[in-house]
């Protein structure tokens, strides 16, 4: 075999280790072009056999027809010994072909029957059971709706003995569960699946396929916990695989049936662009029907984000319009299948799917929403609207009493007094009583002006800013006409604050509040003077002029002119300003003082605000939690969202992530129910809480939702940080391929010069994942890319580390040439770092390990003497910076080199020194013991060698 052929076989092995998907398919197709140019029949056959499997599981099954036909023709035309070695796999591929042909309406049904007949002939000739043939005849009959034939072939399939060409112990029962579900035998389906799920399933498609098939049987038999678990486990495994688009449709349908419209829409939006590259028309038909049914459960004016594809730009599409489009797609595809099949079965199935509606009791599925939203809002995965909120922790409002015999002026003064005391319920009740009692009554102009002034306050509380400004201007004009200068200046100050809240009115607003405060200094009482300066501070706060605002508050006396409620507001404003000015000690003291004032007055909303400020101010996480608990006890229902967020963050800081999960989940739910923006950011925090709490499946689910929402908002930096979190979660779940996809996406996103350090980091992380998974050549490529990013960023030490790891990865991949080539670059970078004076511990560490990496390359090339020379001094340098484990590893490697050089006496001395400095156990100690036993054998001391092996739990072949 030539070097070129060896290289092609090595590449094929590397591609075989890649995850199924577009990347592997592209690599295989590139390899095929090289293989065909090399004219190696054996390699061409094996590569196409592998390509057939890759196309099936990578979401492009149509291409598998070509590679399978080529292999079958080559197998029949000129049988070779290597053909015989792959004959079983070729017979297995017949099953892929039958399944695939059913999913493309362009393939005539007669062609499918012909392939089935050929499959049966070859299985008989090879002495195999026909169990798999009967199963696939059943699948054809079931597809066209021939119930009698389906029942016949199902019985034969179930009664024919299995053999090694039968589908696996999970896939056969999956198809059985699907058939039993179609025939309403739900309990039998569950019973059939129980022993399967209790066993070990290692097929690519399991257990997710059988769990998906069980969704409806679990639901129909009342096994709601099992249904929820099956959905979450199966979808988590399928969500990244284009080939599973059909099953994704099953999950959407399940969400619709169980009243989880918000989650159904999340799945539709997440996978909608897959329709543009659907693995087959059948998968597209099923997904489109399920998605259309889901979209019909929501307000048709809501929009769904659809990603760009081809000439179609990204856009928000109204749900009703998209539902009709998808229904038309599904219906048209069904007609094509029925035309091919000569039946109406697929059209009937699609019509039934389009008619899917929630079946009754809501079954919560989401890891982020605690209640079913009243109205589903696509894109925020939830709703605006007034859904009931769990307000069990809020203080119920006290009964409101309004004086029955009060005059108009008394009622208005009563209302204003309660507004000043932060009692909005009594304030509004008094004004309502005024409007009801004196409607149509001619009242004095001063009374009307006062009512107009308070109307502006009502509009301010309602958030109708423009109307509040206009009404304040009317009140000011009325007071000016009456010659009431005091009230005019009070209203002027309030108008100024309202204007200062807008960019266009900020300058006028500040001028008005300043003038009013100066006037009140002359004509107002102590309370009005204090309020005037407080309003100046507020106007400056809206302009983010923190220091000037604090100076304005310094003019307010401690008792605020005898008004304790005003004194509390001033204290709150002062606390806020000290926080903004980062005067931490003063902020902490002010927060504690303000919290005490709020407790004395018992104003729930202000006590909530003060407690949250104290939670931010204190250095003690547990004190912060206690403050948030107090805020939660007094918070009005409408203000629960920020309290829940603050408490979740405080609990995270206190190391109580499991409790923080509840607060963040409640915060997400409140955000969705209130129609507020920001639920994507809160989901990100919730995902992190789940991660820290060790609830990784839920962390992955919620982080996926967060990434989708952050992308929709255009918050790329935050979305990328959440992707990084999600990649770590996937890695901890053992789902390394989805983790790698995310890290590669992050590397592509970090394409600017400012992002080079981050690009290097994620590429190096990807290399580490691949290295740990023994996909060493791919790991080496990632390490090399990371090193180039670090080089461009000017991070010499990071580049040195990445190059060293690249050397090791090439070595383990068996590509000594690439390892030697990389070593040259590594040595060049090491010389640059070593040229500096007074090396830091990290520099010493990396230079020592770079030297060891070079020694390993030389040893792999059979140059043990040179390797030993290069290793000289490395253990000492590592020990000098207390890297004792790495030093021991280097010494063990030195002992191995001495053995390979035929110097067992020296090896014994080195290895005994290592063992004296290490605790017994795995790692360097066990490796040193094994090598020392070898040295003793070579020195003719087998009894000592045997005793040493026994002491360290080694066998002779260790």
Secondary structure as GFF3:
##gff-version 3
##sequence-region A 1 958
A	DSSP	alpha_helix	3	16	.	.	.	ID=ss1
A	DSSP	alpha_helix	22	38	.	.	.	ID=ss2
A	DSSP	alpha_helix	41	57	.	.	.	ID=ss3
A	DSSP	alpha_helix	62	77	.	.	.	ID=ss4
A	DSSP	alpha_helix	81	85	.	.	.	ID=ss5
A	DSSP	alpha_helix	87	102	.	.	.	ID=ss6
A	DSSP	alpha_helix	109	125	.	.	.	ID=ss7
A	DSSP	alpha_helix	131	144	.	.	.	ID=ss8
A	DSSP	alpha_helix	147	159	.	.	.	ID=ss9
A	DSSP	alpha_helix	171	182	.	.	.	ID=ss10
A	DSSP	alpha_helix	186	198	.	.	.	ID=ss11
A	DSSP	alpha_helix	208	220	.	.	.	ID=ss12
A	DSSP	alpha_helix	224	238	.	.	.	ID=ss13
A	DSSP	three_ten_helix	242	244	.	.	.	ID=ss14
A	DSSP	alpha_helix	245	257	.	.	.	ID=ss15
A	DSSP	alpha_helix	261	271	.	.	.	ID=ss16
A	DSSP	three_ten_helix	272	277	.	.	.	ID=ss17
A	DSSP	alpha_helix	281	295	.	.	.	ID=ss18
A	DSSP	beta_strand	303	306	.	.	.	ID=ss19
A	DSSP	beta_strand	315	318	.	.	.	ID=ss20
A	DSSP	alpha_helix	319	341	.	.	.	ID=ss21
A	DSSP	alpha_helix	345	354	.	.	.	ID=ss22
A	DSSP	alpha_helix	408	420	.	.	.	ID=ss23
A	DSSP	alpha_helix	424	437	.	.	.	ID=ss24
A	DSSP	alpha_helix	445	462	.	.	.	ID=ss25
A	DSSP	alpha_helix	465	482	.	.	.	ID=ss26
A	DSSP	alpha_helix	485	500	.	.	.	ID=ss27
A	DSSP	alpha_helix	506	523	.	.	.	ID=ss28
A	DSSP	alpha_helix	526	542	.	.	.	ID=ss29
A	DSSP	alpha_helix	546	553	.	.	.	ID=ss30
A	DSSP	three_ten_helix	560	562	.	.	.	ID=ss31
A	DSSP	alpha_helix	564	580	.	.	.	ID=ss32
A	DSSP	alpha_helix	584	601	.	.	.	ID=ss33
A	DSSP	alpha_helix	604	617	.	.	.	ID=ss34
A	DSSP	alpha_helix	621	634	.	.	.	ID=ss35
A	DSSP	three_ten_helix	637	639	.	.	.	ID=ss36
A	DSSP	alpha_helix	640	653	.	.	.	ID=ss37
A	DSSP	alpha_helix	657	673	.	.	.	ID=ss38
A	DSSP	alpha_helix	679	692	.	.	.	ID=ss39
A	DSSP	alpha_helix	696	713	.	.	.	ID=ss40
A	DSSP	alpha_helix	716	732	.	.	.	ID=ss41
A	DSSP	alpha_helix	736	749	.	.	.	ID=ss42
A	DSSP	three_ten_helix	753	755	.	.	.	ID=ss43
A	DSSP	alpha_helix	756	772	.	.	.	ID=ss44
A	DSSP	alpha_helix	776	793	.	.	.	ID=ss45
A	DSSP	alpha_helix	796	813	.	.	.	ID=ss46
A	DSSP	alpha_helix	816	834	.	.	.	ID=ss47
A	DSSP	alpha_helix	841	860	.	.	.	ID=ss48
A	DSSP	alpha_helix	864	871	.	.	.	ID=ss49
A	DSSP	alpha_helix	874	880	.	.	.	ID=ss50
A	DSSP	alpha_helix	884	900	.	.	.	ID=ss51
A	DSSP	alpha_helix	904	916	.	.	.	ID=ss52
A	DSSP	alpha_helix	924	938	.	.	.	ID=ss53
A	DSSP	alpha_helix	942	951	.	.	.	ID=ss54
###
